[in-house]
Amino acid sequence: MALKFKGVDFIEFDTLLSDDERLVRDTTRKFIENEVVPIIEPCNREGRFPKELIKPMAELGFYGATIKTHGCPGMSSVEYGLMTQELERGDSGIRSFVSVHSSLAMYPISEFGSEAQKDKWLPAMRKGEKIGCFGLTEPQFGSNPGGMLTKAKKTADGYVINGEKMWITSGSIADVAIIWAKVEDENNKIRGFIVETDRPGFKADDVHGKWSLRASVTSGLSLQDVKVPAENLLPKTGGLKSPLMCLNQARFGIGWARSEQPWPATTPLCNIPNSASSSAISPLPRISSSRKNSSG
Protein backbone atom coordinates (compact mmCIF):
# COMPACT_ATOMS: atom_id res chain seq x y z
CA MET A 1 0.00 0.00 0.00
CA ALA A 2 1.27 3.49 -0.84
CA LEU A 3 2.63 5.56 2.01
CA LYS A 4 0.60 8.61 2.95
CA PHE A 5 2.20 11.99 3.63
CA LYS A 6 1.66 12.90 7.28
CA GLY A 7 3.45 16.23 7.33
CA VAL A 8 6.71 17.41 8.83
CA ASP A 9 6.60 19.84 11.76
CA PHE A 10 10.02 20.31 13.31
CA ILE A 11 9.11 23.69 14.84
CA GLU A 12 5.59 22.80 16.02
CA PHE A 13 4.03 25.12 13.48
CA ASP A 14 0.69 23.35 13.84
CA THR A 15 0.32 24.68 17.36
CA LEU A 16 0.02 28.18 15.89
CA LEU A 17 -2.88 27.27 13.62
CA SER A 18 -6.57 27.63 14.38
CA ASP A 19 -9.02 24.78 13.91
CA ASP A 20 -10.27 26.37 10.66
CA GLU A 21 -6.72 26.71 9.34
CA ARG A 22 -5.89 23.08 10.09
CA LEU A 23 -9.15 21.96 8.51
CA VAL A 24 -8.36 23.80 5.26
CA ARG A 25 -4.83 22.36 5.22
CA ASP A 26 -5.92 18.81 6.01
CA THR A 27 -8.80 18.86 3.51
CA THR A 28 -6.46 20.01 0.74
CA ARG A 29 -3.83 17.47 1.79
CA LYS A 30 -6.37 14.65 1.60
CA PHE A 31 -7.40 15.75 -1.89
CA ILE A 32 -3.78 15.79 -3.02
CA GLU A 33 -3.13 12.31 -1.63
CA ASN A 34 -6.31 10.74 -3.00
CA GLU A 35 -6.78 12.51 -6.33
CA VAL A 36 -3.51 14.11 -7.48
CA VAL A 37 -0.67 11.82 -6.37
CA PRO A 38 -2.07 8.71 -8.16
CA ILE A 39 -2.23 10.44 -11.57
CA ILE A 40 0.31 13.26 -11.58
CA GLU A 41 3.37 11.29 -12.69
CA PRO A 42 1.83 10.06 -15.96
CA CYS A 43 0.30 13.53 -16.50
CA ASN A 44 3.75 15.05 -16.17
CA ARG A 45 5.31 12.55 -18.55
CA GLU A 46 2.54 13.01 -21.11
CA GLY A 47 2.42 16.79 -20.74
CA ARG A 48 -1.30 16.56 -19.93
CA PHE A 49 -3.30 18.82 -17.65
CA PRO A 50 -5.82 16.69 -15.70
CA LYS A 51 -9.06 18.44 -16.62
CA GLU A 52 -10.95 15.84 -14.66
CA LEU A 53 -9.83 17.63 -11.47
CA ILE A 54 -11.42 20.98 -12.37
CA LYS A 55 -14.89 20.23 -10.98
CA PRO A 56 -13.69 18.35 -7.86
CA MET A 57 -11.48 21.30 -6.95
CA ALA A 58 -14.44 23.64 -7.43
CA GLU A 59 -16.57 21.48 -5.15
CA LEU A 60 -13.91 21.77 -2.44
CA GLY A 61 -13.90 25.56 -2.66
CA PHE A 62 -10.43 26.08 -4.12
CA TYR A 63 -11.45 28.80 -6.61
CA GLY A 64 -11.71 32.42 -5.56
CA ALA A 65 -10.82 31.25 -2.08
CA THR A 66 -10.18 34.68 -0.57
CA ILE A 67 -13.15 36.41 -2.22
CA LYS A 68 -15.92 37.07 0.29
CA THR A 69 -18.90 37.50 -2.05
CA HIS A 70 -20.86 35.48 -4.62
CA GLY A 71 -20.61 32.26 -2.63
CA CYS A 72 -16.82 32.17 -2.50
CA PRO A 73 -15.17 30.73 0.63
CA GLY A 74 -13.77 33.99 2.05
CA MET A 75 -10.64 32.35 3.45
CA SER A 76 -8.12 34.25 5.54
CA SER A 77 -4.63 34.81 4.16
CA VAL A 78 -3.21 31.98 6.27
CA GLU A 79 -5.93 29.55 5.18
CA TYR A 80 -5.32 30.40 1.54
CA GLY A 81 -1.58 30.03 2.01
CA LEU A 82 -1.93 26.60 3.58
CA MET A 83 -4.17 25.53 0.70
CA THR A 84 -1.67 26.63 -1.97
CA GLN A 85 1.16 24.99 -0.01
CA GLU A 86 -0.56 21.63 -0.21
CA LEU A 87 -1.50 22.09 -3.87
CA GLU A 88 2.13 22.82 -4.67
CA ARG A 89 3.21 19.64 -2.89
CA GLY A 90 0.98 17.75 -5.31
CA ASP A 91 2.21 19.55 -8.42
CA SER A 92 3.30 23.04 -9.41
CA GLY A 93 1.08 22.92 -12.48
CA ILE A 94 -2.04 22.16 -10.44
CA ARG A 95 -1.23 24.98 -8.03
CA SER A 96 -0.55 27.31 -10.97
CA PHE A 97 -3.94 26.53 -12.50
CA VAL A 98 -5.74 27.36 -9.25
CA SER A 99 -3.63 30.49 -8.65
CA VAL A 100 -4.22 31.90 -12.12
CA HIS A 101 -7.93 31.11 -12.17
CA SER A 102 -8.43 32.62 -8.71
CA SER A 103 -5.89 35.41 -8.27
CA LEU A 104 -5.43 36.54 -11.87
CA ALA A 105 -8.89 35.98 -13.36
CA MET A 106 -11.48 36.02 -10.57
CA TYR A 107 -9.69 38.62 -8.43
CA PRO A 108 -9.59 41.39 -11.09
CA ILE A 109 -13.28 40.88 -11.77
CA SER A 110 -13.99 41.08 -8.05
CA GLU A 111 -11.69 44.07 -7.47
CA PHE A 112 -12.13 46.12 -10.65
CA GLY A 113 -15.38 44.88 -12.17
CA SER A 114 -18.90 46.25 -12.19
CA GLU A 115 -21.62 44.55 -10.18
CA ALA A 116 -23.05 43.15 -13.40
CA GLN A 117 -19.67 41.65 -14.32
CA LYS A 118 -19.28 40.11 -10.88
CA ASP A 119 -22.76 38.62 -10.99
CA LYS A 120 -22.18 37.18 -14.44
CA TRP A 121 -18.73 35.66 -13.97
CA LEU A 122 -17.84 34.97 -10.34
CA PRO A 123 -20.47 32.30 -9.56
CA ALA A 124 -19.70 30.36 -12.74
CA MET A 125 -15.94 30.62 -12.19
CA ARG A 126 -16.28 29.56 -8.55
CA LYS A 127 -18.09 26.41 -9.71
CA GLY A 128 -15.49 25.67 -12.39
CA GLU A 129 -18.10 26.12 -15.10
CA LYS A 130 -16.06 28.92 -16.66
CA ILE A 131 -12.25 28.94 -16.62
CA GLY A 132 -10.19 32.12 -16.72
CA CYS A 133 -6.71 33.16 -17.81
CA PHE A 134 -4.65 36.34 -17.50
CA GLY A 135 -3.08 38.06 -20.50
CA LEU A 136 -0.34 40.50 -19.49
CA THR A 137 3.04 39.11 -20.59
CA GLU A 138 3.93 39.55 -24.26
CA PRO A 139 6.58 37.97 -26.50
CA GLN A 140 8.62 41.17 -26.39
CA PHE A 141 7.80 42.25 -22.84
CA GLY A 142 7.90 39.91 -19.85
CA SER A 143 9.39 41.60 -16.79
CA ASN A 144 8.66 44.99 -18.36
CA PRO A 145 4.88 44.87 -18.89
CA GLY A 146 4.72 48.64 -19.18
CA GLY A 147 6.19 48.26 -22.65
CA MET A 148 3.24 46.19 -23.89
CA LEU A 149 2.24 46.56 -27.50
CA THR A 150 -1.34 45.30 -27.22
CA LYS A 151 -3.72 48.14 -28.05
CA ALA A 152 -7.45 48.75 -27.61
CA LYS A 153 -9.24 51.31 -29.72
CA LYS A 154 -12.63 52.73 -28.88
CA THR A 155 -15.48 52.27 -31.31
CA ALA A 156 -19.06 53.47 -31.30
CA ASP A 157 -20.21 50.52 -29.17
CA GLY A 158 -17.08 49.15 -27.54
CA TYR A 159 -13.44 48.41 -28.30
CA VAL A 160 -11.29 46.62 -30.87
CA ILE A 161 -8.25 44.86 -29.40
CA ASN A 162 -5.09 43.86 -31.26
CA GLY A 163 -1.99 42.23 -29.82
CA GLU A 164 -0.23 39.10 -28.60
CA LYS A 165 0.29 37.55 -25.18
CA MET A 166 2.74 34.82 -24.21
CA TRP A 167 3.30 32.24 -21.42
CA ILE A 168 -0.38 32.29 -20.51
CA THR A 169 -1.45 29.56 -18.09
CA SER A 170 -4.70 27.87 -19.17
CA GLY A 171 -4.87 29.98 -22.34
CA SER A 172 -6.31 27.31 -24.64
CA ILE A 173 -8.78 25.88 -22.10
CA ALA A 174 -10.06 29.21 -20.78
CA ASP A 175 -13.56 30.50 -21.44
CA VAL A 176 -12.60 34.04 -20.54
CA ALA A 177 -9.34 36.00 -20.64
CA ILE A 178 -8.46 39.10 -18.65
CA ILE A 179 -6.59 41.03 -21.30
CA TRP A 180 -4.50 44.10 -20.51
CA ALA A 181 -4.09 46.66 -23.26
CA LYS A 182 -3.16 50.28 -23.83
CA VAL A 183 -6.21 52.30 -24.82
CA GLU A 184 -5.22 54.55 -27.71
CA ASP A 185 -7.97 57.07 -27.00
CA GLU A 186 -6.92 57.43 -23.35
CA ASN A 187 -3.30 58.43 -23.90
CA ASN A 188 -2.29 54.75 -23.89
CA LYS A 189 -3.52 54.15 -20.36
CA ILE A 190 -3.42 50.45 -19.46
CA ARG A 191 -6.91 49.03 -18.90
CA GLY A 192 -8.25 45.55 -18.29
CA PHE A 193 -10.86 43.84 -20.48
CA ILE A 194 -12.97 40.72 -20.07
CA VAL A 195 -12.57 38.89 -23.38
CA GLU A 196 -14.56 35.74 -24.09
CA THR A 197 -12.25 33.33 -25.86
CA ASP A 198 -14.83 32.36 -28.48
CA ARG A 199 -14.88 35.87 -29.96
CA PRO A 200 -13.82 36.13 -33.63
CA GLY A 201 -10.14 37.01 -33.92
CA PHE A 202 -9.13 35.39 -30.61
CA LYS A 203 -6.73 32.46 -30.94
CA ALA A 204 -4.76 30.39 -28.42
CA ASP A 205 -1.90 28.01 -29.27
CA ASP A 206 -0.22 25.82 -26.68
CA VAL A 207 3.51 25.75 -25.92
CA HIS A 208 4.84 22.19 -26.20
CA GLY A 209 8.08 20.53 -25.11
CA LYS A 210 8.30 22.24 -21.72
CA TRP A 211 10.78 20.92 -19.16
CA SER A 212 8.71 22.08 -16.19
CA LEU A 213 5.05 22.69 -15.33
CA ARG A 214 4.31 19.88 -17.77
CA ALA A 215 0.95 19.09 -16.19
CA SER A 216 -0.16 22.68 -16.82
CA VAL A 217 -1.45 24.31 -20.00
CA THR A 218 0.78 27.15 -21.23
CA SER A 219 -0.31 29.13 -24.28
CA GLY A 220 0.30 32.05 -26.55
CA LEU A 221 -2.66 34.30 -27.31
CA SER A 222 -3.32 36.24 -30.49
CA LEU A 223 -5.96 38.95 -30.75
CA GLN A 224 -6.66 40.26 -34.24
CA ASP A 225 -9.39 42.88 -34.42
CA VAL A 226 -11.21 41.30 -31.48
CA LYS A 227 -14.37 43.32 -30.84
CA VAL A 228 -15.70 43.56 -27.30
CA PRO A 229 -18.67 45.61 -26.06
CA ALA A 230 -18.13 48.60 -23.79
CA GLU A 231 -19.46 46.63 -20.81
CA ASN A 232 -16.47 44.26 -21.07
CA LEU A 233 -14.10 46.98 -19.88
CA LEU A 234 -13.17 46.50 -16.21
CA PRO A 235 -14.25 49.99 -15.14
CA LYS A 236 -12.01 50.40 -12.09
CA THR A 237 -8.76 49.54 -13.86
CA GLY A 238 -6.34 52.32 -14.71
CA GLY A 239 -2.60 52.15 -15.26
CA LEU A 240 -0.04 49.45 -14.61
CA LYS A 241 -0.98 49.38 -10.93
CA SER A 242 -4.10 47.35 -11.71
CA PRO A 243 -2.43 44.23 -13.21
CA LEU A 244 0.37 44.47 -10.65
CA MET A 245 -2.23 44.27 -7.88
CA CYS A 246 -3.40 41.01 -9.43
CA LEU A 247 0.16 39.70 -9.54
CA ASN A 248 0.59 40.55 -5.85
CA GLN A 249 -2.40 38.33 -5.09
CA ALA A 250 -0.82 35.47 -7.01
CA ARG A 251 2.65 36.00 -5.53
CA PHE A 252 1.32 35.63 -2.02
CA GLY A 253 0.16 32.11 -2.78
CA ILE A 254 3.36 31.36 -4.70
CA GLY A 255 5.38 32.38 -1.64
CA TRP A 256 3.54 29.81 0.48
CA ALA A 257 3.89 27.26 -2.30
CA ARG A 258 7.66 27.67 -2.47
CA SER A 259 7.88 26.85 1.24
CA GLU A 260 6.50 23.39 0.38
CA GLN A 261 9.13 22.70 -2.29
CA PRO A 262 11.49 20.54 -0.17
CA TRP A 263 8.67 18.08 0.61
CA PRO A 264 7.39 16.34 -2.54
CA ALA A 265 4.10 14.52 -2.42
CA THR A 266 5.73 11.13 -1.92
CA THR A 267 8.69 11.99 0.34
CA PRO A 268 9.51 8.50 1.67
CA LEU A 269 11.49 9.44 4.79
CA CYS A 270 8.69 11.62 6.09
CA ASN A 271 5.72 9.38 5.38
CA ILE A 272 3.91 7.05 7.75
CA PRO A 273 1.66 4.21 6.56
CA ASN A 274 -1.98 5.13 6.90
CA SER A 275 -4.52 2.33 6.75
CA ALA A 276 -7.52 4.66 6.84
CA SER A 277 -9.86 4.15 3.93
CA SER A 278 -10.20 6.86 1.28
CA SER A 279 -13.50 8.35 2.32
CA ALA A 280 -15.27 11.18 0.58
CA ILE A 281 -13.63 14.57 1.04
CA SER A 282 -15.81 17.33 2.41
CA PRO A 283 -15.73 20.82 0.86
CA LEU A 284 -13.69 23.49 2.58
CA PRO A 285 -15.86 25.18 5.21
CA ARG A 286 -17.39 28.60 4.94
CA ILE A 287 -15.20 30.40 7.41
CA SER A 288 -16.81 31.21 10.79
CA SER A 289 -20.02 33.15 11.12
CA SER A 290 -18.07 36.27 12.08
CA ARG A 291 -16.78 36.28 8.52
CA LYS A 292 -19.94 35.11 6.81
CA ASN A 293 -20.02 35.84 3.08
CA SER A 294 -22.55 37.99 1.36
CA SER A 295 -24.14 36.53 -1.72
CA GLY A 296 -23.23 39.54 -3.86
Secondary structure, 3 states (H helix, E strand, C coil): CCCEECCCCCCCHHHHCCHHHHHHHHHHHHHHHHHHHHHHHHHHHHCCCCHHHHHHHHHCCCCCCCCCCCCCCCCCHHHHHHHHHHHHHHCHHHHHHHHHHHHHHHHHHHHHCCHHHHHHHHHHHHCCCCCEEEECCCCCCCCCHHHCCCEEEECCCEEEEEEEEEEEECCCCCCEEEEEEEEHHHCCEEEEEEEECCCCCEEEEECCCCCCCCCCCEEEEEEEEEEEEHHHECCCCCCCHHHHHHHHHHHHHHHHHHCCCCCCCCCHHHEECCCCCCCCCCCCCCCCHHHCCCCC
